[in-house]
């Protein structure tokens, strides 16, 4: 009997040690908003006239995720991540497919290496200085900037390396295979960034290769922010290139904390194609506010408006989106 008790105690000690060296976290965001959408061209949203909507993910995309790490010793850890997109307005989860991220890898003093489906190194930087909190439904950058709308954000079959932080400077490179015979539509991306004190600056590039010998898009993103305390200044540059067609894009914005809980954000974005792209132009502005009810629950309201015009100045899209919502993180 005593031997059995000793054995159980030893097994319990080993189990506790193993548990202390490993961790798994369940996390997520439930975000839903109510409002109105209109896009006469049906490009940004599907509603071509003002339509009342209840939508998921106004401030942040709704999601359910699992992430974990295991200490392998010698400063090396195994890591994994599984993240599914959710639609709170309909209760669906894409069959609970982990369509946002699914990866496994290793982390240590060298940085982190992962394999699977991950956000590209370009995506890591893309919204780093967007106004209206980078909300995909309300930030004017998403209403007009092609370099933030149609890139491949999290391709399948990927590899990614993220460096350690060197005094605020870090970098990342990602590469995704297209897995087709004679295929050359792999997605290559990299970024470098600085984040220290009140200053942030990032530079990113993504090349989506070619399909059947035809060039796919290339993207450049440069952005920066400076926090003055009373106001945070935001600036973004984007470039999209497909063969001879090029688009240059610019955005500026501000975040203004009115109290410890209330933050106001506003921004303007513009985008123009070169002559080969038809000299099309897009302009938009947005305004939003968040109020933190707690560390996990935030209510918000936002509005964005944008016009798309062809080379002759004829309006092709009239976009307006407004809404109020709540985001709960867990």
N, C-alpha and C positions, 0 to 999 in steps of 0.2 A: 504493500500500500504506500509506504514511504517512497519507494523507488518510483512509483507511478506519479506521486505528487511532485517529486523532483523533476521527472521528465516533462510533466506538464508545465512546470515553472520555467524550465529551459526553453521549451517550445514557445511559451508566451513571451519570453524575453527576446527571442529571435524575431517573432512576429512583430513586436513593438518596434524593434530596430528597423525592420524592413519598412514598416509603415511610416516611420519618421523620415525615411530617405525618399519616399515617394509621395506624390500628391496628385489628385484629380479634382478639377474644379468644373462645376456646372454653372453656366452663366447665360445671360440672354438679355434681349430688349423687346418689350412690347410697346409699340408706338402706333397710335391711330389718330386720325384727324378728320374733321368735317369741314366742308367748304365748297368752293366752286372752281371749275376748270374750263378754259376756253382756248382753243388753238385753231384758227380758221384754216390753217394748212394741214392740221393733223400730224404735225411732225414731232413735237415735243410730248404732247398728250393726245389721246384719241378723240376727245370731245371737240367738235368743230364749232359749237356754239355754247354759250354759258350753260353749264350743267351742274346741278348739285351732286356732290359725291361724298362718300365715306371711304377713305383710303388708308392703307397701312404704310407706316414708315415716312412720316412727314419730316421729322427732325433727324431721325436715324433709322436705318433699315431694321425692321424687326427680325429677330434671329434667336436661335437656340444653339448653344455650343458646349463642347466638352474639350478641356485641355488638361494636359498633365505632364509631369516630369518625373524621372527616376534618377537618383544619384548613382552613377556607376563607379564612382571612386576616382581619385586622381584628378579631380576638377572636371570630369566628363559626365554629362547627363544625357539621357534619352528623352526626347520630347515628342508630343503628338498633339494634333488638333483636329477636331471635327466640328463644322459649323454649318447649320442648315438655315436657309432663309424661310421666314414665316410671313403670312399675310393675315394680319389680325382682323381685317374687315370681313374676310370670308372663312377664317378658321382653317385654311389649308396650309400645308407645309411642303408642297411639291412631292407628295409621297414620302415625306421626311427624307429626302435626298440631301446629302451634305454638299449642296451646290455652291456654297460660299467658300468653304475651305475643307480640305481633308489631306493631312500630311503626317509624316513621321520623320524624325531626324535626330541630330545630335547637336549639343551646345556645350561650349566650354570657353576657355580663355581665348580661343581662336575666333570666337563668334558663334554663329549658328548656321547649320546646313540642313535643309529640309527637302523632301521629295514628295510629290503628289500634286494636288490642286491648291494653289496659293495665289494671293494677290501679287501682281507683278511689282517689280521694284519701281516702275513708273507710277503705278497706282498708289504706292506708299506716299508719294510726294504730291500727286495730282491736286488734291484738295487742301493742301497744307496752309493756304492763306485765303481761302474763299470767304466771302461775306455771307451774312445770314446763316452763320454757323455751319456752312458747307452742306446745308439741307438739300438733298437732290431734287425735291419738289419745289423749293422756294428760292434757292440761291440763283441770282441772275446769271452767274457763270454757266450754269447748266442749261439755261434757256437760250444762250447764244453761242457758247464756245464749243466748237466741234471737237477740239482737243480734249474735252472733258466728257463728251457724250458717247462717242461710238468706238472707243478703243477697246481692245480685248483686256478686261480688267483682271480676270482670274482664269486663264486658260488651263486646259487639262494637261497632264503628262509633263509636269514641270520640275525644275530644280531651282533652288534658291540659296544664295549665301548672303548673310548679313554680318557685317563686321562688328567688332566691339566699338565702344565709344572712346575716342581719343581726344580728351579735352573738349568735348562738345561736337567733334567731327566724327561722322560715321558714313558708311556706304553700304550698298547692296547691289547685287547682280542676279538676275533671274533669266531662265531659258526654258522654253516649253517646246517639246517636239510635236510635229503634226502627225506622226506615225503613219504616213502613207508612202508607198513605193515611189521613188523619184520626187517626193514632195519637198518643197522648200518654203513652206509657210510657217516656219517656226517663229516663235515670239521671243525676241531678245530685248531685255530692258536693264537699265542700271540707274542708280541715283547716288548723289553725294549730298549731304546736308550738314548744317551747323545749327545747333540748338544750345544756347547758353545764356542764362539770365534773361533779359528782355528781348533778345534777338533770335530770330529764326530765319534761315535762308536755305533753299533747296533747289537742286537742278536735277532733272531727270530726262531720259530719252527712251523711246520704245520703237522698235522696228518689227513689223509683222510680216516680213519676208515677201514672197511673191506667190501667186497662184496661177498655174498654167502660163508662166512666163510674164504675167502682168503684175506690176508693182502693187503691193498692198500698202496701207498707210504707214507713215513714220510720224512720230509725235515728239515734241519737245515741250517741257514744262520748266519754268523758272518762277519761283515765288519767294516772298519774304514778308515778315511781319516785325513790328517793333512795338513793344508794350511800354507806353509812357506812364502807366498807372491810371490816369484819368481817362485815357483812350488808347486803344490798340490800333495801329495803322496796318493795312493789308494791301499787298500788291501782287498781281499775277500776270505772267506772260505765257502765251501758248502759241504753238505752231503745229499745223498739220500739213503734211505733204503727201500727195498721191501722184507720182509721176511729175508732170509739169504743173499740176494744180496745187497751189499753195494757199494757206490761210493763216493770217497773222491775227492774234487775239490779245486783248489787254483787259485788265479789271483792277479796280481799286475799291477799297472798302474800309469801314471802321467798326470796331466793337466798343461800346461805351457802357461800362458798369455803372448803373445808377444807384445800386445798393449792393449789399452782399448777396442778394438773391436775384435781383432784376438786372438783365443785360439787354441793351438795345444794339442792333446791328443793321447796317445799311451798306449798299454797294451798287456799283455801276460796272457793266461789262460791254465790250464791243468786239466785233469780229468781222473781218473783211477778206474776201477771196481775191486772188490776183486776176489779171485779165484772162488767163487760161481757164480760170474757174468761173468766169462770167461776171466778175466784179460784184458779186452779191455781198450785201452788208447786213449785219444784225446788231441791234442795240437793245439793252435791257437794264432795268434797275430793280432792286428789291429792298424790302424793309421787314424786319422781324424783331421779336422780343421773346425772351425766355424768362420764366420765373420759377426758381427752384423751391418746391414745397418741402423737399428734404434732399438728402444726398442721392437718393435713388429715383425720386419722382419730380418731373418738370412739366409745367404747362407752357404752352407757346402759342403765338399767333404770328402769321407772316403773310406777305403779299409780294408778288413779282409780276412785272409787266415787260413785254418785249415785242419788238417789231422786226420782221425779216423783210428785206427788200431786194429786188433783182437789180441788175446793172443799170436799168433805166430808171430806178427809183420807185418802181411800182411795188406796193406792199403785197407780199405773198403769204405772210403769216402774221396774225395779230394774236398775241398770247397774253392771257391774264389768268393768274392762279392766286387764290387767297384761301386761308383756312385757319382754324384753331384746333389744337390737339393736346394730347398728353403722352408723355414718354415715361415708362417705368423700366428701370434697369435692375437686374437681379443677378 
